[in-house]
Structure formats: structure tokens, C-alpha cells
Amino acid sequence: MKGQGGYGTASLQAPPESTEELFTWVGQLVQELADLEDYYFGSDKESKIAKVSQLAVTAADKLLSDSTGVGNAQVKSRAFCLKGRAASFVPGQEKLAEENLSKALKLDPQLLDAWNGLGEVYWNMQDISQAQRCFEQALEMSETPNPVSLRNLSMTLRAAGASNDPSQAATRQKNYAKGLEKAKEAVALAPEDPLNWETLGNAYVGNFFVNAKRPDEIKRALIAYEKSDAAYTKLGKWNPSLHFNRGMAAKYVEDYDLALKSFAKAQEIGAAGAAEERRKVLDLIEQLQEQFEKKKSRKFKDLISNFPESFRNLKDLKAGKHPETSRLAVKVLSLLKRPGEVPVIAVCCDSSGESLVLSLYNSELTKLEQVLVPGRTILAVEQANVRQISVTASSQQLSYSCVAVGNPSEVTVVFGASPGSSSSLACAAGGANVFSTAAERSMEEASADQGANEKNAPLGQTREECQEILIEAAKEAGPKGGRAAVLRALVPQLRSLVEKDLENGAGERLERLEAMLERMGHGEVFQEECEEGKRYVLGYVEGLEPSKSAFHNPKTYPWSCELQKHWTEIQSELQGHLEGEVWELGPYAAPNKQYAPEWKIAKIFTADHWEDRFPITQKIIQRLSGVRPFEVFFAQMPPKTKIAEHSDNQNYILTLHLGLQLEHGKCSLHVGNRKRDWEEGQVMVFDTTFIHAAVNDSERSRYVLVLRFWHPGLSPEEQYALHLSHLLLAGTPDPEKASGQ
């Protein structure tokens, strides 16, 4: 934790005589200690801090001795607080600091400085939970929010979520997201404080890595660091950690000029590790220059050989030719040896022989080396977005074209892979969280507050009015970017409708859904591979548990056991409709044709409507307590058929199957790496974000009741908003499909 304010000179003055002047003087000494800790880098730093701390502790003891008697609780609490804070700056004095700050709070539980000071002591003692409790208590006791407590709470939330234990992933994600919100609140209260901006920058970086945000999050961090630097400069101060962290963020998004400048400044004012990070950037630039020179010596015909004709080159992309496709073909010339560095960098050329760099995020160098053959392998990059990178080092300027890839599965091998390797670079993925860089924005765009646009967006007062607004948004955007425009327009409509119908601020409690819709608009996909199998999710709401179980224990959902008791009644009603016109391809006919052309359903509850033809089943389901159905139907799978591997793309909906009529031992469901057989009268609950498939190897049709239900981890307002979003999007023509794309 860090202090602020100008360099103090109180330690050079004699202690004043009066009590109030002595209190003021000790407060100045404490501020001087904070400045020495954060902004003084001389070799005598420890001795200076020890000297000033002793002056403050001695003066605080005098205040305590002078305040004996009844009615001096407030004076004593202030003195104990100052003594504790002064002691906290000296290594080894944490217990003394804790004791005095605790005494201050016992006398005055609303003493804000004591809560913040005690929290910082626990932070230094690495007792993160106690530190968090102190900062939360400070905010609770304060009549108005204070930026110091908010800033420090942001840090403790992120520290508490630092565990890499997979079982704590959801808690970790929530802590980082909440930490970012607290940092934003601190900045809003005190935008002149450089520490608030620095904390916000760190929170953006952490949120990017933990919650798989787009690179815009890093750019927002750089903007926050820039504002922090400006505020420090105004105060005449420099902070090494600020410049080091800014350098790391800049390096990650390949702004190497800013990275070199930041590391050089951090090194100058004493940041550990800054020199090493600066050397890594310089080494990278040297490697790039060397590879570009080597490319000049290659024969031109070798560079452009084996390229397919149907792909674009850099010149096409820069000129905006063939906007209907942005698939870029590149030949890999070399992979730079940078173990552990992000991104992995491949030096390439296009079909015209022009040089470029392919920056591969979320990929592992060793895995890529097993797939790619330098000088031979040709890759196709989906939705390629080319940008120019320029960097000056040792008075020499290097400028080159770069295409960043956030999702390895966006790249396929079209020629020259290593024998036996995959045609997709998805096999080289190095992490579970994937973002797409296809829709990069500039720093200026990233710095703009997205809410500013939403404030000017039209708001419907009814579902019909909201529907018209979405249709108009799709028309205005056209085929390119139409889906993203519709999803952006959807967010304020959901807020408006949810608040109108549920009231009490419900429309402002949709952060997880808004984040999901933003990711969907950018084409981002959540992918991971765990012990249970592979997951692929476009509609991903963060923090829903259990998140890593292919099959769920039905006993977790007591209503499923109640449903199972009525299976013979449901079976009997189904048998009266095995033939007839009730069977159809289902609500998602187009994708069904791809992976299950023979699969059919008989609707019971879909699109917010109950069918009248299955009254017994309808009543049984409506009597169930504790479940919120999304859709219900009977599913028919003909004999000797399969349902191919697929994902249902939504983690906020779970699925229950109740076996009704089938041949036991011949009908199986594969979810992730798990396999189970359907049984008549038995339920199965599973997560369809795992890649799943089904087989009916019997001589007769398999019939099950399918009940897809809202995940119980959703709040009522989230479930209602998702319900509305499905209805509104179903009524909005897809602008990209409408154009024939």
C-alpha cells in the first residue's frame, strides 16, 4: 500500500508545545514516512524511515501521557492511530502497529484512518483476508465512500483471488471483476490522485487475464497509467512500479516504443527487473531485424510457392479489397525463440512475398514447433486484421506489418504441416480463456466510455418497441458488423425492460450478461479442455457453478427426483402421439440438419408458450418446485442413427433427460469424456457446453423427455433478461444471414 503528498520537512522541525499543534506535526511526520517509503530511493532510505518513525512514536507517546483522565477517549484514539501508523513503516514493527491501531479502533470504531492503517498493516503481514475486512469496515463506517479504502479494497480483492486452484476459478473471476469496479469508484471520487489511476490500470490488466477480456482492457490500462503518470508529474514525483507495470502492459500489446520508454524510466528510478525486461524487448527487435534480413536472401519463387489462389494478401487487406472475406494466407519463415514470452511471434510472408509478423496469443511455442515447418507451412488466418508496428531502438527504426491472433483455432494449416499434425492451430492452445483480436480498436476508441453511446440510444417502453429498435439497428449496420450492432442495441433495451418490470434497480444488476453480450458481439468464444472434456461456449455467463462437470448429480436438483416419480404417466401420454403431425425438426432446425438430420421433437413448452396437446405432462412440470424451464419437449431418435458432436453454446441453460421408451444398453449419451446409457424411468442432468454426441444403436426409436432449464446460479433479473433477449433476438432478422453470407 502506498502513501501520497509532497516530501515533508516536519522531521527537521522541533516538536511544538500545544496539543493540537503536536497532533498536526505527528500527522505530517506520518505523511513524510509514506513519501519516503514510496518515492525516496537513496541508500539511506531505511535509516531515514527509522529516524522519522521514532520521532512520530515518541511524540504520540507524549500525547497519550498528556491525555490521561476521563473524557479523553477521542484524543487517545487519535494518538494511538498516529503511533500505529508511524510504527507500520518500519520492518519488524508490525505487531506494535497492529496493537496501537486496534486500541484506536476500540476507543473510536469510526476512525477511518485507523481502519485503513490497520488494513495496510495486515497487507504487509500478508494476511489478505484481515486486510480486506478492515477496508470493508472502513467503507461501512464512513458516511461517504473514501477513495483510499476503495483503492486498497481493489488490491485485496485481486490478491484474495490470486490462487490458480481450478476449483476457485469462479471466485477468482468475481474478485477481479469486483476489484476493477472498486478501482473505478476510487478514481471517480479522487481523479487527481495518481495512486487511484495506477490501481485502476493494474485492475484492468488483472481483469484482462483472469476474465478473458479483449485487448481493449490492456489499452484502458495504458490510458489509466498515462493519467497516473501525469498526476505524479504534477506532484513532482515518480513511481517505479507504475512505469514497470506500464512497460509490461505495452509489451503485451506490442507497443514496443512505449515499453522501452517505460522500462528505461523504471530502471532509472530503481524498479527491480526493469533492466531485464528492457533487454528482452531489445533482443526481440534484434531477432526481428535479423529474420527480415535473412528473408531478403531467399529466392522469390520459394517465398511465393504453394500459395492457394483463393486467399487474400496484405495488399488486398490494406486496400480493403474483397470485404466479403478477410482470410489471409501466410507462409511461416521462422518462429522466434522466446520461451515463456507472450505473444509467440512467427515471421512470415504473404503470397506476394511481402514480410509480416504473426503474433499468436494463447499459444505455446513448443506446441507450435511440432506443427509448423519454417519455409514450408502455409497458414490461413480467419478475420485477419493488419496493423503497422514501428519501434526505434539504438537510433534505428524498424517498421513492419503485424496480424494478431487471439484464438489459435482461427488459424488453419493449408499446406506443409508436420507429418501427423492437426490442420488447426487449436492444438497449440496454451490456456482455457480465449479472446479474438479480429475487431481491434485504437487506444482512442478504447478510452471512450461505452456508456456515452448507450446514453444516446433509443429506449423502448414495451417489448414491441424494443423489437423495432433492434430491427432498425440491424438494417442500419448492414451485413458487416450487423450482429454486433444488434447486440450493442440490445443491452440498453434489456436494462429498460427489466427495470420497468422488476423495479428496485434490477436493470442495473446485469453486469455479467452485458459482459457476455459484448464478448458475443466481438465473436469471442470461451474454450477449454479439462478432465471432463472439451467445452465450447459462445453465450458464457461468468461464475456459474459447477462449471467443470459434464454430468451433474440429479439429487442436486430435488425437483428432478419428483419428476422421475411421474415417468409412467408421461410415458403413457407420449405413447398416444408416437405417430402424427406433432413431430418436427425443432426450434434450431438449421444447425440440427448439420449434426442430427433425423432427430425430431414434439413441443411441450417453447418460446414462452405451453402446447395444449400434452396436458398431463404440462401439469406435472408446472407443479415442480425449484425449477425454471427454458424449453420442454419430447425427443425422438430413430433406430441406427447418431447425433454428431456439437455444443449448445450456452452455459446458462442446463439439460435434463428422462428416458421414456428405448432399448436399454443400445442407446448412449457422450458428454465430454463421459459416457452414460439412457434408462427408462431414469433422469440424467448434464452440461451441454461440453462437446456431446448420442448414439441409438437399437432397432427401434429412442424417446426421451428433454427439459432444458435456467441455471440456478442466475439471479432473477439475469434469468428474466436472458429470457427477454431470446425472445427479442428470435424476432430480429440476422443481418449477415439475410445478406446470404
C-alpha positions in Angstrom: 0.0 0.0 0.0 1.3 3.5 -0.8 1.0 7.0 0.5 0.9 10.3 -1.2 1.7 14.0 -0.8 4.8 16.2 -1.1 8.1 15.4 0.5 7.8 16.6 4.1 10.2 18.6 6.2 8.4 18.2 9.6 11.3 16.0 10.8 13.6 18.9 10.5 11.5 21.0 12.9 11.3 21.0 16.7 8.2 19.4 18.3 5.6 22.1 19.0 4.2 22.6 22.6 0.5 22.7 22.2 -1.6 19.5 21.9 -3.3 20.4 18.6 -0.1 21.6 17.0 1.7 18.4 18.2 -1.1 16.3 16.6 -0.6 18.2 13.3 3.1 17.7 13.5 2.8 14.0 14.1 0.4 13.7 11.2 3.0 15.5 9.0 5.6 13.0 10.1 3.4 10.1 9.1 2.9 11.6 5.7 6.6 12.1 5.4 7.1 8.4 6.2 4.6 7.5 3.4 6.6 9.7 0.9 9.9 8.2 2.0 8.6 4.7 1.5 7.2 5.3 -2.0 9.3 8.0 -3.6 12.7 8.1 -1.9 15.4 5.7 -3.4 18.6 6.8 -1.6 20.9 4.2 0.0 20.0 5.7 3.5 16.3 5.1 3.0 15.9 2.6 5.9 17.7 4.8 8.4 15.7 7.9 7.4 12.4 6.0 7.8 13.6 4.6 11.2 14.5 8.1 12.4 11.3 9.8 11.3 9.2 6.9 12.7 10.9 7.2 16.1 10.2 10.9 16.2 6.5 10.3 15.5 6.2 7.4 18.0 7.8 9.5 20.8 5.5 12.4 20.1 2.5 10.1 20.0 3.5 8.7 23.4 3.7 12.2 24.8 0.2 12.9 23.5 -1.0 9.7 25.2 0.6 10.6 28.5 -0.9 14.0 28.4 -4.4 12.6 27.8 -4.9 10.7 31.0 -8.2 11.0 32.7 -11.9 10.6 31.8 -13.3 12.2 28.7 -10.2 11.9 26.6 -11.1 8.9 24.5 -11.1 10.8 21.3 -7.7 12.3 21.9 -6.3 8.9 22.9 -7.8 7.2 19.8 -6.1 9.8 17.5 -2.8 9.3 19.3 -2.9 5.5 19.2 -3.8 5.8 15.5 -0.8 8.0 14.7 1.6 5.9 16.7 0.4 2.7 15.0 0.7 4.3 11.5 4.2 5.6 12.3 5.4 2.2 13.5 3.9 0.4 10.5 6.6 1.8 8.2 9.5 0.1 10.0 10.1 -3.6 9.2 9.6 -5.7 12.3 7.3 -3.3 14.0 4.0 -4.7 12.6 2.8 -6.1 15.9 3.4 -2.7 17.6 1.5 -1.0 14.8 -1.4 -3.6 15.0 -1.7 -3.2 18.8 -1.9 0.6 18.7 -4.3 0.8 15.7 -6.5 -1.8 17.4 -6.6 0.3 20.6 -7.6 3.3 18.5 -10.5 1.5 17.0 -11.6 0.1 20.3 -11.9 3.7 21.5 -13.4 5.0 18.3 -14.8 2.4 15.9 -15.5 5.0 13.3 -11.9 6.3 13.0 -11.3 5.9 9.2 -7.5 6.4 9.3 -7.2 3.6 11.8 -9.2 1.1 9.7 -7.2 1.9 6.6 -3.9 1.9 8.6 -4.7 -1.5 10.2 -5.7 -2.9 6.8 -2.3 -1.8 5.4 -0.5 -3.5 8.4 -2.3 -6.8 7.7 -1.5 -6.3 4.0 2.2 -6.0 4.8 1.9 -9.1 7.0 0.3 -10.9 4.0 -2.9 -11.5 6.0 -5.1 -10.7 3.0 -8.5 -11.7 4.5 -8.0 -9.5 7.6 -6.8 -6.6 5.4 -9.9 -6.9 3.2 -12.1 -7.0 6.3 -10.6 -3.7 7.5 -11.1 -1.9 4.2 -14.7 -3.1 4.0 -15.2 -2.0 7.6 -13.8 1.4 6.7 -16.3 1.8 3.9 -19.1 0.6 6.1 -18.2 3.1 8.9 -17.7 6.0 6.7 -20.7 8.3 5.9 -19.4 8.8 2.4 -17.2 6.4 0.3 -13.5 7.2 0.6 -11.0 6.6 -2.2 -8.2 5.2 -0.1 -10.4 2.3 1.3 -11.8 1.7 -2.2 -8.4 1.6 -3.8 -7.0 -0.7 -1.1 -10.0 -2.9 -1.3 -9.5 -3.3 -5.0 -6.0 -4.6 -4.3 -7.0 -7.0 -1.6 -9.8 -8.4 -3.7 -7.4 -9.2 -6.5 -4.8 -10.6 -4.1 -7.5 -12.8 -2.5 -8.3 -14.1 -6.0 -4.7 -14.8 -6.9 -5.0 -18.6 -6.4 -4.7 -20.7 -9.5 -6.7 -23.5 -8.0 -9.2 -24.6 -10.7 -11.9 -25.1 -8.0 -11.6 -21.4 -7.1 -11.9 -20.1 -10.6 -15.3 -18.6 -10.3 -14.5 -16.8 -7.0 -11.3 -15.6 -8.6 -13.1 -14.2 -11.6 -15.7 -12.4 -9.3 -13.0 -10.9 -7.1 -11.1 -9.5 -10.1 -14.2 -8.0 -11.6 -15.2 -6.5 -8.3 -11.7 -5.2 -7.8 -11.9 -3.4 -11.1 -15.2 -1.8 -10.0 -13.8 -0.6 -6.7 -10.8 0.9 -8.5 -13.2 2.8 -10.9 -15.1 4.1 -7.9 -11.8 5.4 -6.3 -10.9 7.2 -9.5 -14.3 8.8 -9.7 -14.0 10.2 -6.1 -10.4 11.4 -6.4 -9.3 11.7 -10.1 -6.3 13.9 -9.0 -4.7 11.1 -7.0 -2.1 9.2 -9.1 -2.4 6.1 -6.9 -6.1 5.7 -7.9 -5.2 5.8 -11.6 -2.3 3.4 -11.1 -4.5 0.9 -9.2 -7.2 1.2 -11.9 -4.5 0.3 -14.5 -3.4 -2.7 -12.5 -7.1 -3.8 -12.1 -7.7 -3.6 -15.9 -4.6 -5.8 -16.5 -5.7 -8.3 -13.9 -9.3 -8.4 -15.2 -8.0 -9.0 -18.8 -6.0 -12.1 -17.8 -8.5 -13.6 -15.3 -11.8 -12.8 -17.1 -10.5 -13.2 -20.7 -11.4 -9.7 -21.8 -10.4 -8.2 -25.2 -7.1 -6.4 -25.7 -9.1 -3.2 -25.2 -8.8 -3.9 -21.5 -5.0 -3.6 -21.7 -5.4 -0.4 -23.7 -7.6 1.0 -21.0 -4.9 0.1 -18.5 -2.4 2.1 -20.5 -4.7 5.1 -20.5 -5.0 4.8 -16.7 -1.2 4.5 -16.4 -0.8 7.6 -18.6 -3.2 9.6 -16.3 -1.4 8.3 -13.2 2.0 9.5 -14.7 0.6 12.9 -15.4 -0.8 13.2 -11.9 2.6 12.1 -10.4 4.4 14.6 -12.6 2.1 17.4 -11.4 3.1 16.5 -7.8 6.8 16.3 -8.8 7.0 12.5 -8.0 8.0 9.3 -9.8 6.8 5.8 -9.0 8.9 2.9 -10.3 6.1 0.3 -10.1 3.9 2.5 -12.4 6.5 2.6 -15.1 7.4 -1.1 -14.8 3.7 -2.1 -15.0 3.0 0.2 -17.9 6.0 -1.3 -19.7 4.7 -4.9 -19.2 1.2 -3.9 -20.5 2.7 -2.1 -23.5 4.9 -5.1 -24.3 1.9 -7.4 -24.2 0.0 -5.4 -26.9 3.3 -4.9 -28.9 3.7 -1.2 -28.3 7.4 -1.6 -28.0 8.4 2.1 -28.1 6.2 2.7 -25.0 7.6 -0.5 -23.4 11.2 0.6 -23.9 10.5 4.1 -22.6 8.6 2.8 -19.6 11.3 0.2 -18.7 14.1 2.8 -19.1 12.3 5.2 -16.7 11.5 2.3 -14.2 15.2 1.3 -14.3 16.3 4.9 -13.7 14.3 5.2 -10.5 15.1 1.8 -9.1 12.5 -0.8 -10.3 13.7 -4.3 -9.8 13.6 -6.3 -13.1 13.2 -3.3 -15.4 16.6 -3.7 -16.9 15.9 -7.4 -17.7 12.6 -6.6 -19.3 14.1 -3.8 -21.4 16.8 -6.2 -22.6 14.1 -8.7 -23.7 12.4 -6.1 -25.9 15.7 -5.1 -27.4 16.6 -8.8 -28.1 13.2 -9.2 -29.8 13.8 -6.2 -32.1 17.3 -7.6 -32.9 15.8 -11.0 -33.7 13.2 -9.4 -36.0 15.8 -7.4 -37.8 17.9 -10.5 -38.3 15.0 -12.5 -39.7 13.9 -9.8 -42.1 17.4 -9.6 -43.4 17.6 -13.4 -43.8 14.3 -13.3 -45.8 16.0 -11.0 -48.4 18.4 -13.7 -49.2 15.7 -16.3 -50.0 14.7 -16.9 -53.6 11.5 -15.1 -54.5 10.0 -18.2 -56.2 10.5 -20.2 -53.0 8.7 -17.5 -51.0 5.6 -17.4 -53.1 5.3 -21.2 -53.9 2.4 -23.4 -53.0 0.0 -20.5 -52.0 -3.7 -21.2 -52.8 -5.3 -18.7 -55.1 -8.5 -18.1 -53.1 -6.9 -16.2 -50.2 -6.0 -12.6 -49.7 -2.6 -11.0 -49.3 -1.5 -7.9 -47.3 -2.1 -5.5 -50.2 -5.7 -6.7 -50.5 -6.3 -6.2 -46.8 -4.8 -2.8 -46.7 -6.7 -1.7 -49.7 -10.0 -3.1 -48.4 -10.4 -5.4 -51.4 -12.8 -8.4 -51.2 -14.5 -7.3 -48.0 -16.7 -10.4 -48.0 -13.7 -12.4 -46.8 -10.6 -11.5 -44.8 -8.9 -14.9 -44.8 -5.2 -14.2 -45.2 -2.7 -16.8 -46.3 0.9 -16.6 -45.0 4.0 -18.7 -45.2 5.9 -19.3 -41.9 9.6 -18.4 -42.3 10.7 -18.7 -38.7 9.5 -18.9 -35.1 11.3 -16.6 -32.7 12.9 -18.4 -29.7 11.3 -16.5 -26.8 10.4 -19.2 -24.1 7.7 -18.0 -21.8 7.1 -14.7 -23.6 3.7 -13.6 -24.9 2.8 -13.5 -27.8 4.6 -16.2 -29.7 5.9 -14.5 -32.8 6.2 -16.0 -36.3 8.0 -14.2 -39.1 6.0 -14.8 -42.3 5.4 -13.6 -45.8 2.3 -13.4 -47.9 1.6 -14.7 -51.5 3.4 -11.6 -52.9 6.5 -12.1 -50.8 5.8 -9.2 -48.5 7.0 -9.6 -44.9 4.8 -9.6 -41.9 4.7 -10.9 -38.3 2.0 -13.2 -37.0 1.5 -12.7 -33.2 0.0 -15.7 -31.7 -1.6 -15.2 -28.2 -2.9 -18.1 -26.0 -0.4 -20.4 -27.8 2.6 -22.4 -26.7 5.9 -22.2 -28.6 6.8 -25.9 -28.1 3.4 -27.0 -29.5 3.7 -24.7 -32.5 7.1 -26.1 -33.2 5.6 -29.5 -33.5 3.1 -28.4 -36.2 4.9 -25.7 -38.2 7.7 -26.3 -40.7 9.5 -23.0 -41.3 9.9 -22.2 -45.0 7.1 -24.6 -46.0 4.0 -24.3 -43.8 1.2 -22.0 -45.2 -1.4 -20.8 -42.7 -4.9 -19.3 -43.3 -5.9 -16.7 -40.8 -9.6 -16.0 -40.3 -10.8 -12.4 -39.9 -7.2 -11.1 -40.3 -6.7 -7.5 -39.1 -3.4 -6.0 -40.2 -1.7 -3.1 -38.4 1.6 -1.4 -38.7 4.1 -1.6 -35.8 7.0 0.8 -35.6 9.8 0.9 -33.0 13.0 2.8 -32.6 16.0 1.3 -30.8 19.7 2.3 -30.9 18.8 5.1 -33.3 17.4 2.6 -35.8 13.8 2.4 -36.8 12.0 -0.9 -37.5 8.6 -0.9 -39.1 6.6 -4.0 -40.1 3.0 -5.3 -40.7 1.5 -7.4 -38.0 -1.5 -9.6 -37.6 -2.5 -10.6 -34.1 -4.4 -13.8 -33.4 -6.0 -14.3 -30.0 -7.6 -17.7 -30.7 -5.4 -20.3 -32.2 -8.4 -22.1 -33.7 -8.8 -19.0 -36.0 -5.7 -20.3 -37.9 -5.6 -23.4 -40.1 -2.8 -25.1 -41.9 -3.5 -25.2 -45.7 -0.1 -26.6 -46.8 3.0 -28.1 -45.4 2.2 -29.1 -41.8 4.5 -31.6 -39.9 3.5 -35.2 -40.6 0.7 -36.4 -38.4 -0.2 -32.9 -37.0 -3.6 -31.3 -36.9 -4.9 -28.9 -39.6 -5.8 -26.4 -37.0 -3.6 -24.5 -34.6 -6.1 -25.1 -31.8 -3.8 -28.0 -30.8 -1.2 -25.3 -29.9 -3.5 -23.5 -27.4 -1.8 -22.6 -24.2 -4.8 -21.7 -22.0 -8.5 -22.1 -21.4 -9.5 -18.4 -21.9 -9.6 -17.2 -25.5 -10.3 -13.8 -26.9 -10.5 -12.7 -30.5 -8.4 -9.9 -31.9 -10.3 -9.7 -35.1 -12.1 -6.5 -34.1 -9.1 -4.5 -32.7 -9.8 -0.8 -31.8 -7.4 2.0 -31.4 -6.4 3.4 -27.9 -8.5 6.4 -28.6 -11.6 4.3 -29.2 -10.8 2.1 -26.2 -10.6 5.2 -24.0 -14.1 6.3 -25.0 -16.7 5.4 -22.4 -19.0 2.9 -23.9 -21.8 4.2 -21.8 -21.7 7.5 -23.6 -23.1 5.8 -26.7 -25.7 3.9 -24.7 -27.0 7.2 -23.1 -28.0 8.4 -26.6 -29.5 5.0 -27.7 -33.3 5.0 -28.1 -35.2 3.0 -25.4 -38.3 1.1 -25.9 -41.0 1.1 -23.3 -42.6 -2.2 -24.4 -41.2 -5.4 -25.8 -42.7 -4.5 -29.2 -40.9 -1.1 -29.3 -37.6 -2.7 -28.3 -38.1 -5.2 -31.1 -38.4 -2.4 -33.6 -35.3 -0.7 -32.3 -33.3 -3.9 -32.8 -34.6 -4.5 -36.3 -33.7 -0.9 -37.2 -30.2 -1.4 -35.7 -29.7 -4.5 -37.9 -30.8 -2.6 -41.0 -28.5 0.4 -40.3 -25.5 -1.7 -39.7 -25.9 -3.9 -42.7 -24.2 -7.3 -43.2 -20.8 -6.4 -41.9 -21.0 -6.0 -38.2 -24.7 -6.3 -38.1 -24.8 -8.9 -35.4 -22.5 -6.8 -33.2 -24.7 -3.8 -33.7 -27.8 -5.7 -32.7 -26.2 -7.0 -29.5 -25.0 -3.5 -28.6 -28.5 -2.1 -29.1 -29.9 -5.0 -27.1 -28.1 -4.1 -23.8 -30.0 -0.8 -23.0 -33.3 -2.4 -24.1 -32.8 -5.2 -21.6 -31.9 -2.7 -18.8 -35.0 -0.7 -19.6 -37.4 -3.6 -19.7 -36.0 -5.4 -16.7 -36.2 -2.2 -14.6 -39.7 -1.5 -15.8 -41.0 -5.0 -14.9 -38.9 -5.9 -11.8 -38.1 -2.4 -10.4 -35.8 -1.7 -7.4 -32.7 -1.2 -9.6 -32.9 -4.7 -11.2 -31.9 -3.2 -14.6 -28.5 -2.1 -13.2 -27.6 -5.6 -11.9 -27.0 -7.2 -15.3 -23.2 -6.8 -15.5 -22.5 -10.5 -16.2 -25.0 -10.5 -19.1 -23.7 -7.3 -20.5 -20.2 -8.6 -20.5 -21.4 -11.8 -22.2 -23.2 -9.8 -25.0 -20.1 -7.7 -25.5 -18.0 -10.8 -26.0 -20.5 -12.3 -28.4 -20.5 -9.1 -30.4 -16.8 -9.4 -30.8 -17.1 -13.0 -31.8 -15.2 -14.2 -28.7 -15.6 -17.8 -27.7 -14.8 -19.5 -24.3 -13.0 -22.8 -24.9 -11.2 -25.1 -22.5 -10.2 -28.7 -22.2 -10.3 -30.3 -18.7 -10.5 -33.8 -17.2 -14.2 -33.9 -18.1 -13.7 -33.0 -21.7 -13.8 -30.1 -24.2 -16.1 -27.1 -23.7 -17.0 -24.6 -26.4 -19.3 -21.7 -25.4 -20.3 -18.6 -27.2 -23.0 -17.5 -24.6 -20.9 -17.6 -21.5 -22.0 -16.1 -18.2 -19.1 -15.9 -15.8 -19.2 -17.6 -12.4 -21.9 -20.2 -12.9 -21.2 -23.4 -10.9 -20.5 -26.3 -11.1 -18.5 -25.2 -14.2 -16.4 -28.3 -14.8 -18.8 -31.2 -14.5 -20.2 -32.9 -17.7 -22.9 -34.8 -15.8 -24.5 -33.3 -12.7 -25.8 -35.4 -9.7 -29.7 -35.3 -10.2 -30.0 -35.2 -6.4 -28.6 -31.7 -6.5 -32.0 -30.8 -8.1 -34.7 -32.3 -5.8 -37.4 -31.4 -8.4 -35.8 -33.9 -10.8 -36.5 -36.7 -8.4 -40.1 -35.6 -8.2 -40.3 -35.6 -12.0 -38.9 -39.1 -12.2 -41.7 -40.4 -10.0 -44.2 -39.5 -12.7 -42.4 -41.1 -15.6 -45.0 -43.7 -16.4 -47.8 -41.1 -16.6 -45.6 -39.1 -19.0 -44.7 -42.2 -21.0 -48.4 -43.1 -21.3 -49.2 -39.7 -22.7 -46.3 -39.8 -25.1 -47.4 -43.2 -26.5 -50.7 -41.7 -27.7 -48.6 -39.4 -30.0 -45.9 -41.6 -31.4 -47.5 -41.2 -34.9 -48.9 -38.0 -36.3 -48.0 -34.4 -37.1 -46.6 -33.4 -33.7 -43.0 -34.3 -34.7 -40.9 -31.6 -36.3 -37.2 -30.6 -36.7 -37.3 -28.3 -33.7 -36.6 -24.7 -32.9 -33.0 -24.8 -34.2 -33.7 -26.6 -37.5 -30.7 -25.2 -39.4 -27.9 -26.5 -37.1 -29.9 -29.7 -36.3 -29.6 -30.6 -40.0 -25.8 -30.5 -39.7 -25.4 -32.8 -36.7 -28.7 -34.6 -36.3 -30.8 -34.6 -39.5 -33.1 -37.4 -38.3 -33.7 -36.1 -34.8 -37.2 -34.7 -34.2 -39.1 -33.1 -31.3 -42.7 -32.7 -30.1 -43.1 -29.4 -28.4 -44.4 -29.1 -24.9 -43.1 -25.6 -23.8 -41.1 -23.5 -26.3 -40.7 -19.8 -26.9 -42.6 -18.9 -23.7 -45.7 -20.9 -24.8 -47.3 -24.2 -23.5 -48.8 -26.6 -26.1 -52.2 -27.9 -25.2 -51.7 -31.4 -26.7 -49.8 -32.8 -23.6 -51.8 -31.6 -20.6 -50.7 -34.3 -18.2 -47.0 -33.7 -18.8 -47.6 -29.9 -18.7 -49.3 -30.1 -15.2 -46.6 -32.4 -13.8 -43.9 -29.9 -14.8 -45.8 -26.9 -13.7 -46.2 -28.4 -10.2 -42.4 -28.9 -9.8 -40.9 -26.6 -7.3 -37.5 -25.0 -7.7 -37.0 -25.2 -11.5 -37.4 -22.6 -14.1 -37.9 -24.3 -17.5 -36.4 -22.7 -20.6 -38.0 -25.2 -23.0 -39.5 -28.7 -22.8 -40.1 -31.3 -25.5 -40.2 -35.0 -26.3 -37.2 -36.0 -28.5 -37.3 -38.9 -31.0 -34.1 -40.5 -32.2 -34.8 -43.1 -35.0 -33.1 -46.5 -34.9 -29.4 -46.9 -36.1 -28.8 -43.1 -36.1 -26.3 -40.8 -34.5 -26.2 -37.2 -33.3 -22.8 -35.8 -34.2 -20.5 -33.9 -31.8 -21.7 -30.4 -31.0 -22.1 -27.8 -28.3 -25.3 -26.0 -27.4 -23.2 -22.8 -26.8 -25.0 -21.6 -23.7 -23.7 -22.2 -20.1 -26.7 -20.5 -18.5 -29.0 -23.4 -19.5 -28.7 -26.9 -18.2 -30.4 -30.0 -19.7 -32.3 -32.9 -18.1 -33.3 -36.1 -20.0 -35.9 -38.5 -18.7 -35.8 -41.9 -20.5 -39.3 -42.9 -21.7 -39.1 -45.6 -24.4 -35.8 -47.2 -25.6 -33.8 -50.3 -25.8 -31.5 -50.5 -22.7 -27.8 -50.9 -23.4 -28.1 -49.8 -27.1 -28.7 -46.0 -26.5 -25.9 -43.9 -25.1 -25.1 -40.2 -24.5 -21.5 -39.0 -24.7 -20.8 -35.7 -22.8 -17.2 -34.6 -22.9 -15.1 -37.6 -21.9 -18.1 -39.3 -20.1 -20.5 -41.8 -21.5 -23.8 -42.9 -20.0 -26.7 -45.1 -21.2 -30.3 -43.9 -21.1 -32.6 -46.0 -19.0 -36.4 -45.9 -18.9 -37.7 -44.0 -15.9 -34.2 -42.5 -15.0 -33.1 -38.9 -15.3 -29.7 -37.5 -16.4 -28.7 -33.9 -15.9 -25.8 -32.6 -18.0 -23.9 -29.5 -19.2 -24.3 -29.1 -23.0 -21.4 -26.7 -23.3 -19.3 -29.8 -23.2 -18.9 -31.3 -26.7 -21.6 -34.0 -26.7 -23.0 -36.7 -29.0 -25.5 -39.5 -29.0 -26.0 -43.0 -30.5 -29.1 -45.1 -30.9 -27.7 -48.5 -32.0 -31.0 -50.3 -31.4 -33.7 -51.5 -33.8 -36.4 -49.0 -32.5 -36.7 -45.3 -31.9 -35.5 -43.8 -28.7 -37.8 -41.4 -26.9 -36.9 -39.1 -24.0 -38.4 -36.1 -22.3 -36.0 -33.1 -22.6 -36.3 -30.3 -20.0 -33.8 -27.5 -20.6 -33.8 -25.2 -17.5 -32.3 -22.0 -16.4 -29.1 -22.4 -14.4 -29.9 -21.9 -10.7 -26.8 -19.7 -10.3 -28.6 -16.9 -12.3 -30.2 -14.1 -10.3 -34.0 -13.5 -11.0 -33.1 -10.3 -13.0 -30.5 -12.2 -15.1 -32.8 -15.0 -15.9 -35.6 -12.6 -16.9 -33.1 -10.5 -19.0 -31.9 -13.7 -20.8 -35.5 -14.8 -21.4 -36.2 -11.4 -23.0 -33.0 -11.5 -25.0 -34.0 -14.9 -26.6 -37.4 -13.5 -27.5 -36.1 -10.3 -28.9 -33.3 -11.8 -30.9 -35.6 -14.5 -32.3 -37.7 -11.7 -33.7 -34.8 -9.8 -35.2 -33.6 -11.0 -38.7 -29.9 -11.9 -38.7 -28.4 -9.2 -41.0 -25.5 -11.5 -42.0 -27.7 -14.4 -43.0 -30.2 -12.1 -44.7 -27.4 -11.0 -47.0 -26.6 -14.5 -47.9 -23.3 -14.7 -46.0 
